């Protein structure tokens, strides 16, 4: 019986059971293909996914464990910097992440395979859709932990794509003391000054509830429109008044992916992909290229994305004091054109700092 040795890069998160969900998804996805191949998992825990921790784990995969392939939940910021190591060692690397950073297509190689929800595209679509439906004045608000990604840049790019005369502003909470939550009140003087037609908010977890209840206390839930990524409402606690929020969602083969199960889904896809490639025989990386439907380098001047992810916008009607809310899909969203030169230029326009995968804090 053939055995495939797979290295798993597993980060930590205080928001979701990222690594457990991902590992379970990989196992179940691989088993779903009913092959006679045994999957051997070799785990390396990488904390918040820093470059140093990830490089050290990969070095052990290459030099001690001698795995056949590596996968895991890794930020593009880190994956871009270690991709060349996989090329040198001729070991396939299946990158899984939500898409907080724009992939640096200039650093992709034939040994890297990207499996992502591409949330940076969601941010672009939010800016584009917001201008088309609510007005030319958009505003980005966030905690400092959620702002160090490509969301604000792509939001602005999407707005300008909809209308070259669109205007935007932003406000980010300062870094809170260790163990404390963000002081969301600092955002509201800027809201009052700018008076936006719509707001793109990237709070998550408990800070979302704090921010939305502060909006209610100041009457902002009746003054403007609020839009967010799938995680804006995924861990929402009860609110003090009725609130309508628009959020994006990912569809896979016409089925909505629950925000809290995204890492399981990514793992499941990876497991299926690996099982199909291994069962086909021959060179594993070449077979992965054949079966992989995500972002990959077709040649030095072309990036392709033939994946099955679609974006929709949902309307979330939340009733005061209720933990559940009514969700209705109201529109499909266009994606950012995945063209080599435009993506390459976007990566170099702004340098974002966070190395950890989104939600891995």
Residue pairs with C-beta under 8 A, 6 or more apart in sequence:
1 36
1 37
1 38
2 36
2 37
2 38
2 278
3 37
3 38
3 39
3 40
4 37
4 38
4 39
4 40
4 68
4 69
4 274
4 278
4 284
5 40
5 42
5 65
5 66
5 67
5 68
5 69
6 26
6 39
6 40
6 41
6 42
6 67
6 68
6 69
6 70
6 71
6 274
7 42
7 44
7 57
7 58
7 61
7 65
7 67
7 69
7 70
7 71
7 72
8 22
8 23
8 26
8 41
8 42
8 43
8 44
8 70
8 71
8 72
9 44
9 46
9 49
9 54
9 57
9 58
9 70
9 71
9 72
9 73
9 74
10 18
10 19
10 22
10 23
10 43
10 44
10 45
10 46
10 72
10 73
11 18
11 19
11 45
11 46
11 47
11 48
11 49
11 72
11 73
11 74
11 356
11 357
11 360
12 18
12 19
12 45
12 47
12 48
12 360
13 19
13 359
13 360
13 361
14 361
15 204
15 205
15 235
15 359
15 361
16 260
16 263
16 359
18 73
18 263
18 357
18 359
18 360
19 45
19 73
19 263
21 261
21 263
21 264
21 267
22 72
22 73
22 96
22 263
22 264
22 266
22 267
23 41
23 43
23 267
24 264
24 267
25 263
25 264
25 265
25 266
25 267
25 268
25 269
25 270
25 271
26 39
26 41
26 71
26 267
26 268
26 270
26 271
26 274
27 39
27 41
27 267
27 271
28 267
28 268
28 271
29 267
29 268
29 269
29 270
29 271
29 272
29 273
29 274
29 275
30 39
30 271
30 272
30 274
30 275
31 271
32 268
32 271
32 272
32 275
33 272
33 275
33 276
33 279
35 275
35 278
35 279
37 275
37 278
37 279
39 271
39 274
39 275
42 61
42 65
42 67
44 57
44 60
44 61
44 72
45 57
46 53
46 54
46 57
46 72
46 74
47 53
48 355
48 356
48 360
48 361
49 73
49 74
49 75
49 78
49 355
49 356
49 357
49 360
50 78
50 355
50 356
51 77
51 78
51 81
51 82
51 355
54 74
54 78
54 82
55 82
55 85
58 70
58 82
58 85
58 86
61 67
61 70
61 91
62 85
62 89
62 91
67 91
68 91
68 92
68 284
69 91
69 92
69 93
69 94
69 274
69 284
69 285
69 288
70 86
70 91
70 92
70 93
70 94
71 93
71 94
71 95
71 96
71 270
71 274
72 96
73 96
73 97
73 263
73 266
73 357
73 360
74 95
74 96
74 97
74 357
75 97
75 100
75 101
75 354
75 355
75 356
75 357
75 358
75 360
76 95
76 97
76 99
76 100
76 101
76 102
76 103
76 104
76 114
76 116
77 101
77 352
77 354
77 355
78 355
79 93
79 95
79 97
79 112
79 114
80 103
80 104
80 107
81 107
82 93
83 93
83 107
83 108
83 109
83 111
83 112
84 107
84 109
86 92
86 93
86 109
86 111
86 112
87 109
87 110
87 111
87 112
90 111
90 285
91 111
91 285
92 111
92 112
92 113
92 284
92 285
92 288
93 111
93 112
93 113
94 113
94 115
94 270
94 273
94 274
94 288
94 292
95 112
95 113
95 114
95 115
95 116
96 115
96 116
96 263
96 266
96 267
96 270
97 116
97 117
97 266
97 357
97 358
98 116
98 117
98 119
98 262
98 357
98 358
98 359
99 116
99 117
99 118
99 119
99 120
99 121
99 122
99 358
100 119
100 120
100 149
100 150
100 151
100 354
100 357
100 358
101 120
101 149
101 150
101 352
102 120
102 150
102 154
102 343
102 346
102 347
103 114
103 116
103 295
103 343
103 347
104 344
104 347
105 297
105 303
105 340
105 343
105 344
105 347
106 344
106 347
108 114
108 295
108 296
108 297
108 303
109 297
110 285
110 289
110 297
111 285
112 296
112 297
113 273
113 288
113 289
113 292
113 294
113 296
114 294
114 295
114 296
115 266
115 269
115 270
115 273
115 292
115 294
116 266
116 294
116 295
117 250
117 257
117 262
117 266
117 309
118 295
118 309
118 335
119 151
119 229
119 358
120 149
120 150
120 151
120 154
120 336
121 154
121 311
121 335
121 336
122 229
122 230
122 248
122 250
122 311
122 333
123 150
123 151
123 152
123 153
123 154
123 155
123 158
123 200
123 229
124 154
124 155
124 157
124 158
124 161
124 335
124 336
125 158
125 248
125 311
125 313
125 333
125 334
125 335
125 336
126 155
126 158
126 200
126 227
126 228
126 229
126 248
127 138
127 154
127 155
127 156
127 157
127 158
127 159
127 160
127 161
127 162
127 166
127 168
127 200
128 158
128 159
128 161
128 162
128 333
128 334
129 158
129 162
129 227
129 313
129 331
129 333
130 138
130 158
130 159
130 162
130 197
130 198
130 200
130 225
130 227
131 138
131 158
131 159
131 162
131 163
131 166
132 162
134 197
134 198
134 224
134 225
135 197
135 198
136 159
136 163
136 165
136 166
136 167
136 197
137 166
137 167
137 168
137 169
137 194
137 195
137 196
137 197
137 198
138 155
138 159
138 166
138 167
138 168
138 169
138 196
138 197
138 198
138 199
138 200
139 168
139 169
139 170
139 171
139 190
139 191
139 194
139 196
139 198
139 199
139 200
140 151
140 152
140 155
140 156
140 168
140 169
140 170
140 171
140 199
140 200
140 201
140 202
141 170
141 171
141 172
141 187
141 191
141 199
141 200
141 201
141 202
141 203
141 211
142 151
142 152
142 170
142 172
142 173
142 201
142 202
142 203
143 172
143 173
143 182
143 184
143 202
143 203
143 207
144 172
144 173
144 174
144 175
144 176
144 182
145 182
145 361
146 202
146 203
146 204
146 358
147 172
147 202
148 352
148 353
148 354
149 352
149 354
149 358
150 346
150 350
150 352
151 200
151 202
151 229
152 170
153 346
153 349
153 350
153 352
154 336
154 346
155 168
155 200
156 168
157 336
157 346
158 336
159 166
159 168
160 166
169 190
169 194
169 196
171 186
171 187
171 190
171 191
173 182
173 183
173 184
173 186
173 187
174 182
174 183
174 186
176 182
176 183
181 206
181 207
181 210
182 203
182 207
182 210
184 203
184 207
184 210
184 211
184 214
185 214
187 211
188 214
188 218
188 220
191 199
191 220
195 224
196 224
197 224
197 225
198 224
198 225
198 226
198 227
199 224
199 225
199 226
199 227
200 227
200 228
201 208
201 211
201 226
201 227
201 228
201 232
202 228
202 229
202 232
203 210
203 211
203 228
203 232
204 231
204 232
204 234
204 235
204 359
205 235
206 235
206 237
208 232
208 233
208 235
208 236
209 236
209 237
209 238
209 239
212 221
212 226
212 236
212 239
212 243
212 245
213 239
213 240
215 221
215 226
215 243
216 239
216 240
216 241
216 243
217 240
221 241
221 242
221 243
221 244
225 246
226 243
226 244
226 245
226 246
227 245
227 246
227 247
227 248
227 313
228 245
228 246
228 247
228 248
229 247
229 248
230 247
230 248
230 249
230 250
230 259
230 262
231 259
231 359
232 245
232 247
233 245
233 247
233 316
233 318
233 325
234 259
234 260
235 260
236 318
236 325
237 323
238 320
238 321
238 322
238 323
239 318
239 320
239 321
240 320
240 321
241 320
242 317
242 318
242 319
242 320
243 318
243 320
244 315
244 316
244 317
244 318
245 316
245 318
246 313
246 314
246 315
246 316
246 330
247 313
247 314
247 316
248 311
248 312
248 313
248 314
248 333
249 256
249 257
249 259
249 311
249 312
249 313
249 314
249 329
250 256
250 257
250 262
250 309
250 310
250 311
251 257
251 309
251 310
251 311
251 312
252 265
252 308
252 309
252 310
253 308
254 310
256 312
256 329
257 265
273 288
273 291
273 292
274 288
276 287
276 291
277 284
277 287
277 288
277 290
277 291
278 284
278 287
280 287
280 290
280 291
281 287
289 296
293 306
293 307
293 308
294 305
294 306
294 307
295 303
295 304
295 305
295 307
295 338
296 303
296 304
296 305
297 303
297 304
298 304
301 340
301 341
302 340
303 338
303 339
303 340
303 343
304 338
305 338
310 332
311 332
311 333
311 334
311 335
312 329
312 330
312 331
312 332
312 333
313 329
313 330
313 331
313 332
313 333
314 327
314 328
314 329
314 330
315 327
315 328
315 330
316 325
316 326
316 327
317 325
317 326
317 327
317 328
318 325
319 325
